[in-house]
Amino acid sequence: MSLSASSPKLVAVEESRRFMIDCFKAVKVPEAHARAQADLLVAADYRGHFSHGMNRLEMYINDLAINSTNGGADPKVLKETPATAWVDGCNGLGAVVGNFCMDLAIKKAKTVGIGWVCSRGSNHYGMAGWYALRAMENGLVGMSMTNTSPLMAPTGAKEAALGTNPLSLGAPAGDCDHFLLDMATTAVAVGKIEIQNRKGAPLPDGWAQDPDGNVTNDAKLAFATGCLLPLGGTELTSGYKGYGLGAMVDILSGVMSGAKYSTQVRKWTHTGANTAADLGQLFVAIDPNCFAPDFEERMQDFNSRLRGAKPTDPNKPVLLAGDKESRNMKAVDEAGGIQYLENQLNTCAALAERLKIKPLSFK
Amino acid sequence: MSLSASSPKLVAVEESRRFMIDCFKAVKVPEAHARAQADLLVAADYRGHFSHGMNRLEMYINDLAINSTNGGADPKVLKETPATAWVDGCNGLGAVVGNFCMDLAIKKAKTVGIGWVCSRGSNHYGMAGWYALRAMENGLVGMSMTNTSPLMAPTGAKEAALGTNPLSLGAPAGDCDHFLLDMATTAVAVGKIEIQNRKGAPLPDGWAQDPDGNVTNDAKLAFATGCLLPLGGTELTSGYKGYGLGAMVDILSGVMSGAKYSTQVRKWTHTGANTAADLGQLFVAIDPNCFAPDFEERMQDFNSRLRGAKPTDPNKPVLLAGDKESRNMKAVDEAGGIQYLENQLNTCAALAERLKIKPLSFK
């Protein structure tokens, strides 16, 4: 899918990582933190979640440059039991806070079967699935969720009162297989509206509202209005369930952690905000060995049953959460790099100039 | 809303409970278990969830009468840590297994901040919110989920491979307020299709599929086909998220507990099955005091922010998960009883005759 008349410009995964680390270091982020944040972003691009990868870099850099995120901050534990912890992210980078919390949840899960860790004072933490993957690498089931800036209109409302509030659940399966759900509780993530907008393409029905609370197909108007529909769409198709799920995420991440929640969360901005985000996040790790033995074998069978369901279109086999991402990683490996959109590359070029770092190289 | 030409027949809440207890006792269920199951069912009707109340009685009675559910069985703990437990429901009644597990989760939450209990060998456990309510009565946040008979077609499939797999999340709030989400991960619960079918009314778009995998409006065909659409509907409106949520519920309840899962679960039947259901269920209780103080005060403010969002229609204020149910209970209290559908009352009359118990009395 080339977006220019010329041949596609590919960026090697390692070069994408190098570029982002350099950007973070240019705004005084310590090496280890820069690497943590870049690892997360490049993983999103590698998996095909462009909305949550390099697409977010400029926003992070802007927040760091004006000190509304503290790139050097380390999180600290405020209260804990053998199974739970309450953490203050101290306004650090999302990946730094998130990795700290998930690692703590993993440690607790290995001791008492479950770790339930929530954090206040965090920042945008990238794709929620990243933290589930961290638990899965330890043979555990992982969950994570975060609140975000108001962008979802509750069913029957014409203004936003919840974020896109994503949640993830990952489970390891036998034979190197897995299940990895990573979803916004809105019909789509705001990144998808941005991508349609960057492409100049319209929106399907059921994604977003106009200022009067009606469904709109205009990506630009939708982006300006900032009222996404919850998963399920309108009331008739049970959009109130998506609205309820978004509220559930905010309760477990924002309200419970003592972070900002609902309309308290600062407005969404790509250009950098002048207040701390104070987002709330939840990280859960569960040791399946505390329940029925042979979890991974059953997961493998479970996955086969879903993938094996009779397809409506015989040429389109049924996919499982995580399958698209696995295919995308394979495609990147085969091509030898990630193919970014042209205007993403323009943004990177401008960033390189602004931060006086080595520009992205292409293959 | 009278359904016959005559004045509505109301059934007092206590009379509904009495009738159901008598039905269960007639098929040899011990008093305490009969009461537990009846309490759950009448609570659903009281809250307006008719699909999960007396509407299910006949199915339970049929299962008990042919011994595919063991009405006298008590659950037992198979494995536990201070924060987790793996339980065998021993094919007991859903409410008996569920109350046992949630009470255990509550006990653990009061000790280490969280209790995560999953059970195999269970039966249909009624409305998922019942168990969250039990945790909320103890000042805790409660969650519950269950797998069910295959009724949801994965995105792109023309056969069912997951159940309606409901989940619930309840949180207490200050001033006797609360948040209570209780939702199937399909666009609608199968009970709603049944109710439309009983009414002879059509289905809206986006609820269910026909045998070729196309969306249908025919309630009878939809009920016969048994392929509900996941929350979100078709792929374009992110139905794969609802499909992913349904799979998440099955992983955490069915796969993890070692119960039946996915297409292993027996087919849905209203007339009684001749095999044990062996459903899997999850019960979680969380003590908010292990995190930021004053949780209930923040919940109250959170609720106000959502209810206070500017409504699209000025005459329809924005509702919160649980608000409809609170209104319904108030209406039942004011009317002095529950108004069942005529054919539900016919079913009860037939049951009374079959089981030789005192028929339902009306006010």
Interface residues (C-beta under 8 A of the other chain):
Chain A: K79 E80 T81 P82 A83 T84 W86 V112 G113 I114 W116 C118 R120 V141 A153 P154 T155 G156 A157 K158 E159 A160 A161 L162 L169 A171 F179 L181 M183 A187 V188 P204 D205 G206 W207 D212 G213 L231 G232 G233 L236 T237 S238 Y240 K241 G242 Y243 G244 L245 A247 M248 D250 I251 L252 V255 M256 S257 G258 Y261 S262 T263 Q264 I286 D287 P288 C290 F291 A292 P293 F295 R298 M299 F302 R305 L306 A309 K310 P311 T312 D313 K316 P317 V318 L319 L320 A321
Chain B: K79 E80 T81 P82 A83 T84 W86 V112 G113 I114 W116 C118 R120 V141 A153 P154 T155 G156 A157 K158 E159 A160 A161 L162 L169 A171 F179 L181 M183 A187 V188 P204 D205 G206 W207 D212 G213 L231 G232 G233 L236 T237 S238 Y240 K241 G242 Y243 G244 L245 A247 M248 D250 I251 L252 V255 M256 S257 G258 Y261 S262 T263 Q264 I286 D287 P288 C290 F291 A292 P293 F295 R298 M299 F302 R305 L306 A309 K310 P311 T312 D313 K316 P317 V318 L319 L320 A321
